[in-house]
C-alpha cells in the first residue's frame, strides 16, 4: 500500500458497517474459560490480538492459546500483540497449557505463538513440548498449531512437523505487493515455502489472508493461487481491523458478497475448506477444519 493510500484512508475514515458488529462476551462458559486462562497465567491470542470473536469462541468453551509469552520480536503493521524484548522461556508453560486444555474439556484446540527470533530454535522445542503435553493429558483432543516462519531455518520447522498435529497453519496475511509494509520482517515466498514443507510432510496445511489493506481482487486471487501451488488445503479470509491508531489504517471495508465471491473462486481452485467473511479470523471454527 502506498503512502498516498494510507494518507487517504486516514483522512477519509469510514464508520464500521453493520456487518462488523459483534456481541459482547457473556455467559457461564465464557466466564469459565476466562477463569482457567487467568488461573493458569496463560496468554491467548483472543485477548492479545483483540479478536472480535472472543465472546463467541469462549462462550463455546474454546480458546486459542498463545505460547512463548506475549511479547513478539517482530513489529508487523497490523498486529495488536506487543513488540519488544521477550521474557525468558517459561519451561512450565507447556504443561500449564495442557492442563487447561484438559480442564476445559475441549475436543479441538488451537495453539499459536509470538515470533521468538531471539531464540536459536525460534521456540520450536517449546512447541514440541506443548504438543506432547497436550497429547499426554488430553489424548482425544485434536490440534491445530498456528506457527511462525522460524526465519526459514527449516530444521526448526521440521521439529513441529515431526510431531504431526492434525493441522499446521501459517498465515500469508496479505498479498505479495503489501507484504513488506504489512509484515515488516517476513517474506512472502518464505511463507509459501513454510506451507509447502508442511504439505510435503503429509499434514493438512492452512493459511489466512486479511482483506481491506488496499489489495486488489486480482492480487487476492493471485495469492490464493500461490497457496494452492503450495498444496494449502484450508484458507481463512477476513476483514482487517485497525487495533490502534499506531497500526496500519483500514483502506476499505470489504462487503460480505465479495467474501462469498472469493470463497466460490477458492473452492474451484481446489481448497478443501474456506472460511470467508468479515469477522473470520485464523482460528474461527477451527474445529471444522479436521478432515
Secondary structure, DSSP 8 states (H G I E B T S, - for coil): --HHHHHHHHHT-----GGG------SHHHHHHHHHHHHTT-EEHHHHTT-TTHHHHHHTT--EEEES-SEES---TT--SEES------TTHHHHHHHHHHHHT-SEEEEEE---TTSTTTTHHHHHHHHHHHHHH-TT-EEEEE---GGG-HHHHHHHHTT--SEEE---BS-GGGHHHHSTT--HHHHHHHHHHHHHTTSEEEEEEEE-SS--HHHHHHHHHHHHHTT--EEEEEE----STTS--------HHHHHHHHHHHHHHT-SEEEESTT--TTTTGGGG--
